[in-house]
Amino acid sequence: MPSALEAPPEWAELRQKCPVARVKLPSGDEAALVTRYDDVKSVLADPRFSRNLNDPGAARIIDTESGGLFNSPVGNILAAEGHERWRRMVGKWFTARRMAALRPGIEATADRLVDGMLEHGRTADLVTQLAFPLPVWVICDMLGAPESDREKFAHWSDIAFSLTGHTEAEIDAAQQEFTAYLTDLVDGKRETPGDDLLSELLVATDAEGRPMSAPGLVATAQALLVAGHETTASMIGKMVALLLADRRHWERLLADRSLVRTAVEEILRFDPNGGFGLPRFLSEDAEISGGVVPSGTTVVCSMAAANRDESAFEGAGELDLGRSPNTHIAFGAGAHSCLGQPLARTELQVVLDVLLRRLPTLDLAVEPGELRRVEGLVVGRLEELPVRW
C-alpha cells in the first residue's frame, strides 16, 4: 500500500493499458473509471455525460438512498435554480477583486493561528492547529456564520464526504440537522442582513429580475460550507507534507518566495489524494479512448490520475515547483469546474507565505511514510501532520 503522499502505482497501468476501466463502487454498483488527461477533460466538457444521478440507471456511490454528498438534495435544488444562472449569481463573490479584499484577513488569521502554535512549544499537529481552522474561519466569514459552530460543520462535512462508515440513518440525520441550521441562518439574515454572501444573495436577482429561491439559498450555503472548508483544509495539510517530505522543496521556496504561486499550482496537480469528480451518467453511446462506452454507464473521472499523465505533463511524476504552464485539472474542467477555486488558491498561497515567513525551520516530526490519510473520504485528508521547528 502506498503512503499518504504516494500515487497508487495502478494509475500508470490503467492509463497505459485500460484507460476506461470497470470498477466496483462502495455501493457494489459498477462504473467506468477514466484516468487519461485528454479523456477526462473530454468527459467533463461533454454534455452527454450528465450529472443527473436521479436517473434510475445511474450507479450509486455508496449503498444508501441518501448517498451523502452524491445523492443529497443539494444538487437537485441547485439544478432547479439553473446551473448557469446559479453560477452567475454566486460567482460574483469569487472574483479577483473579492479575493484581493479577503487576503489581508486570511493572512491575519493564519498569523494568529501560528501564534497559537508557537505558544504551545516547538511541535504541533498542523492539521488541527492550522489546516482545519483557517478555511472554517474564511467560509464562515463569507457566509456570515458563527465561527463557534465550526465543530458542527466538521461533523456534517465528514458525513457528506464519507464513502463508508455511516449508515443511511446517520446520513439522513446529519442532512436534516444541517438543513435546519442553515434555514435558521438564512432566516436570520432576512431579519438582520450583514456584509456577507447570504445577505447579498437575499436581495440579488438574475438578468430577468428573479431572486434565488429560499431552498436555493439554503442549498448554496450548504454547498459552500462543506466544499469551502473540507477540501481546502485537506489540501493545506497535504501541501505542507509534500513540501517537507523532501525538504529541498521547502528550501527552494525559502530561497525564492516568488515561486509560491507556481508551487501551489504544482502541488494541486501532484496531489495523490485528490479524489475523483462527481460521477456522470451517460444517456447515449459515446467514444472514449477509441472505444465505445454504452448508454446507461456511470462514468467516474479521476482528476488526480489524469494530472499524472506523462502525455500531458513532462516529468509528471516529479514535483516541479516552477512548472509553467501548468494546465492541471484539480478543480475539474468545463462548465462544472469548481466555483470556489479562486478562494482555495488564495488560502493556499497565503498559508504557504505565512509559514515560510514565520516558521522557516519547519520540518516533519515523523517520517513521511508514517503519515496516514483518513480512509473512506472522497477527499484525501491526512489524519494528522506532526511538525516541529
Long-range contacts (C-beta under 8 A, 24 or more apart in sequence): 2-272, 3-368, 3-369, 3-370, 3-371, 3-372, 4-238, 4-241, 4-272, 4-273, 4-371, 4-372, 4-373, 4-380, 4-382, 5-238, 5-241, 5-242, 5-245, 5-272, 5-368, 5-371, 6-272, 7-272, 7-304, 7-305, 7-308, 7-317, 8-272, 11-35, 11-302, 11-304, 11-305, 11-308, 12-308, 14-305, 15-305, 15-309, 19-288, 19-289, 20-288, 20-289, 20-291, 20-293, 23-300, 25-59, 25-60, 25-61, 25-62, 25-300, 26-61, 26-62, 26-63, 26-163, 26-164, 27-59, 27-60, 27-61, 27-62, 27-63, 28-63, 29-59, 29-60, 29-61, 29-298, 30-59, 30-298, 31-59, 31-279, 31-297, 31-298, 31-299, 31-300, 32-288, 32-293, 32-297, 32-298, 32-299, 32-300, 33-276, 33-300, 33-302, 34-288, 34-289, 34-299, 34-300, 34-301, 34-302, 34-306, 35-302, 35-305, 35-306, 35-309, 36-289, 36-306, 36-309, 36-311, 37-306, 37-307, 37-309, 37-311, 37-312, 37-313, 37-329, 38-309, 38-311, 38-312, 39-288, 39-289, 39-306, 40-277, 40-301, 40-302, 40-303, 40-306, 40-329, 40-333, 41-306, 41-329, 41-333, 41-334, 42-288, 43-280, 43-288, 43-299, 43-301, 44-277, 44-301, 44-329, 44-332, 44-333, 44-334, 44-336, 44-337, 45-333, 45-334, 45-335, 46-286, 48-282, 48-283, 48-284, 48-286, 49-280, 49-281, 49-282, 49-286, 49-299, 50-280, 50-281, 50-282, 50-283, 51-75, 51-79, 51-278, 51-279, 51-280, 51-281, 51-336, 52-79, 52-281, 53-279, 53-281, 53-298, 55-281, 55-283, 57-281, 57-296, 58-279, 58-281, 58-298, 59-279, 59-298, 61-163, 61-279, 62-162, 62-163, 62-164, 64-166, 64-167, 64-168, 64-171, 65-168, 66-168, 66-171, 66-172, 66-175, 67-171, 68-159, 68-160, 68-161, 68-162, 68-163, 68-166, 68-171, 69-160, 69-161, 69-226, 69-378, 70-278, 70-279, 72-160, 72-175, 73-175, 73-179, 73-219, 74-219, 74-222, 74-223, 77-213, 77-215, 77-216, 77-218, 77-219, 78-216, 78-219, 78-220, 78-223, 80-213, 80-215, 80-216, 81-212, 81-213, 81-216, 81-219, 83-335, 83-336, 84-335, 85-206, 86-212, 86-216, 86-220, 87-339, 88-206, 88-207, 89-201, 89-204, 89-206, 89-212, 90-197, 90-201, 90-220, 90-224, 90-339, 91-339, 92-204, 93-142, 93-197, 93-200, 94-339, 94-340, 94-341, 94-342, 94-343, 95-342, 96-342, 98-342, 99-342, 99-343, 99-345, 99-346, 102-138, 102-142, 102-343, 102-346, 103-346, 103-350, 105-138, 105-141, 106-134, 106-138, 106-346, 106-347, 106-350, 107-350, 107-353, 107-354, 109-134, 109-137, 109-138, 110-134, 110-350, 110-351, 110-354, 111-354, 111-358, 114-354, 114-355, 114-358, 114-359, 122-388, 122-389, 123-365, 123-386, 123-387, 123-388, 124-386, 124-387, 125-384, 125-385, 125-386, 125-387, 126-236, 126-237, 126-240, 126-385, 126-386, 126-387, 127-233, 127-237, 127-381, 127-382, 127-383, 127-384, 127-385, 128-384, 130-236, 130-351, 131-233, 131-234, 131-236, 131-237, 131-240, 131-351, 131-385, 132-229, 132-233, 134-232, 134-233, 134-236, 134-347, 134-351, 135-228, 135-229, 135-230, 135-232, 135-233, 135-236, 135-347, 136-229, 136-233, 138-228, 138-229, 138-232, 138-343, 138-347, 139-224, 139-225, 139-228, 139-229, 140-225, 141-196, 142-196, 142-197, 142-224, 142-228, 142-343, 143-185, 143-196, 143-197, 143-198, 143-221, 143-224, 143-225, 144-185, 144-189, 144-194, 144-195, 144-196, 144-197, 144-198, 144-199, 145-185, 145-221, 145-225, 149-181, 150-229, 152-177, 152-181, 153-225, 153-226, 153-229, 156-225, 156-226, 157-225, 157-226, 157-229, 157-230, 158-230, 158-377, 160-226, 160-230, 161-226, 161-230, 161-377, 161-378, 161-379, 162-376, 162-377, 162-378, 163-376, 163-377, 163-378, 164-375, 164-376, 165-376, 178-222, 179-218, 179-222, 182-218, 182-221, 182-222, 182-225, 183-218, 185-221, 186-214, 186-217, 186-218, 186-221, 197-224, 224-340, 227-338, 227-340, 228-340, 228-343, 230-379, 230-381, 231-344, 231-379, 232-343, 232-344, 232-347, 232-348, 233-381, 234-273, 234-379, 234-380, 234-381, 234-382, 235-267, 235-268, 235-271, 235-344, 235-348, 236-347, 236-348, 236-351, 237-381, 237-382, 237-385, 238-267, 238-271, 238-273, 238-380, 238-381, 238-382, 239-264, 239-267, 239-348, 239-351, 239-352, 240-351, 240-352, 240-355, 240-362, 240-385, 240-387, 241-364, 241-368, 241-371, 241-382, 241-385, 242-267, 242-270, 242-271, 242-319, 243-267, 244-362, 244-363, 244-364, 244-368, 244-387, 245-364, 245-368, 246-319, 247-363, 249-319, 249-321, 250-362, 250-363, 252-321, 253-321, 253-352, 253-356, 254-356, 254-360, 257-353, 257-356, 259-321, 259-322, 260-349, 260-352, 260-353, 260-356, 261-349, 262-321, 262-322, 262-323, 262-324, 262-326, 263-321, 263-352, 264-345, 264-348, 264-349, 264-352, 265-323, 265-326, 265-328, 265-345, 266-319, 266-320, 266-321, 266-322, 266-323, 266-326, 267-319, 267-348, 268-328, 268-330, 268-331, 268-348, 269-307, 269-313, 269-323, 269-326, 269-328, 269-330, 270-307, 270-308, 270-319, 271-304, 271-307, 271-330, 271-380, 272-304, 272-308, 272-380, 273-304, 273-373, 273-379, 273-380, 273-381, 274-303, 274-304, 274-307, 274-330, 274-379, 274-380, 275-303, 275-304, 275-377, 275-378, 275-379, 275-380, 276-300, 276-301, 276-302, 276-303, 276-304, 276-378, 277-301, 277-302, 277-303, 277-332, 278-336, 303-329, 303-330, 303-332, 304-330, 359-389, 361-389, 362-387, 362-388, 362-389, 363-387, 363-388, 363-389, 364-388
